[in-house]
């Protein structure tokens, strides 16, 4: 059984080979404006991981902003 990447590549090659000359074509060259620009399609499999990373970074920034005066006051008292 062929993987989805191989099937996508075969589909791209088929579209490119059978593209008809149109307003996007130059002399002696067929161009398919619907061809993919990258080897993989868009995926949303890691959206939750991205959201989690953004949430953690915002949370750590807020904690740092709120707790940094306490540490600074502690340093000033020690001197």
C-alpha positions as CSV (number, residue, x, y, z in Angstrom):
1,X,0.0,0.0,0.0
2,X,1.3,3.5,-0.9
3,X,1.7,6.1,1.8
4,X,-0.2,9.4,1.6
5,X,2.9,11.3,0.7
6,X,3.6,9.1,-2.3
7,X,-0.1,9.4,-3.4
8,X,0.1,13.2,-3.0
9,X,3.3,13.3,-5.1
10,X,1.7,11.1,-7.8
11,X,-1.4,13.4,-7.8
12,X,0.8,16.5,-8.1
13,X,2.8,14.9,-11.0
14,X,-0.5,14.0,-12.8
15,X,-1.9,17.5,-12.4
16,X,1.4,19.1,-13.6
17,X,1.7,16.7,-16.6
18,X,-1.9,17.3,-17.7
19,X,-2.1,21.0,-17.1
20,X,-3.4,22.7,-20.2
21,X,-1.9,25.9,-21.6
22,X,-3.7,28.9,-20.2
23,X,-3.0,32.5,-19.4
24,X,-0.4,31.4,-16.8
25,X,1.7,29.4,-19.4
26,X,4.7,30.7,-21.2
27,X,5.8,29.5,-24.7
28,X,6.6,25.8,-24.6
29,X,5.9,25.4,-20.9
30,X,2.8,24.2,-19.2
31,X,2.1,25.6,-15.7
32,X,-0.5,24.4,-13.3
33,X,-1.6,27.2,-11.0
34,X,-3.3,24.7,-8.8
35,X,-0.1,22.7,-8.1
36,X,1.1,22.6,-4.5
37,X,4.0,24.8,-3.6
38,X,5.2,22.5,-0.8
39,X,5.6,18.8,-0.4
40,X,3.1,18.5,2.4
41,X,-0.4,19.8,3.0
42,X,-1.6,21.9,5.9
43,X,-2.1,20.0,9.1
44,X,-3.8,21.0,12.4
45,X,-2.5,18.1,14.4
46,X,-0.4,20.2,16.8
47,X,-2.7,23.2,17.3
48,X,-3.3,22.2,20.9
49,X,0.4,22.0,21.6
50,X,1.0,25.4,20.1
51,X,-1.9,26.8,22.2
52,X,-0.4,25.2,25.3
53,X,3.0,26.7,24.6
54,X,1.5,30.2,24.2
55,X,-0.5,29.8,27.4
56,X,2.6,28.7,29.4
57,X,4.8,31.5,28.1
58,X,2.1,34.1,28.9
59,X,1.6,32.6,32.4
60,X,5.4,32.6,33.1
61,X,5.7,36.2,31.9
62,X,2.8,37.3,34.2
63,X,4.4,35.4,37.1
64,X,7.8,37.0,36.5
65,X,6.3,40.5,36.3
66,X,4.3,40.0,39.5
67,X,7.0,38.3,41.5
68,X,10.1,40.2,40.4
69,X,9.4,43.2,42.7
70,X,9.4,40.8,45.7
71,X,12.8,39.5,44.8
72,X,14.2,43.0,44.2
73,X,12.9,44.1,47.6
74,X,14.6,41.1,49.1
75,X,17.9,41.9,47.5
76,X,17.7,45.5,48.7
77,X,17.0,44.5,52.2
78,X,20.0,42.1,52.3
79,X,22.3,45.0,51.4
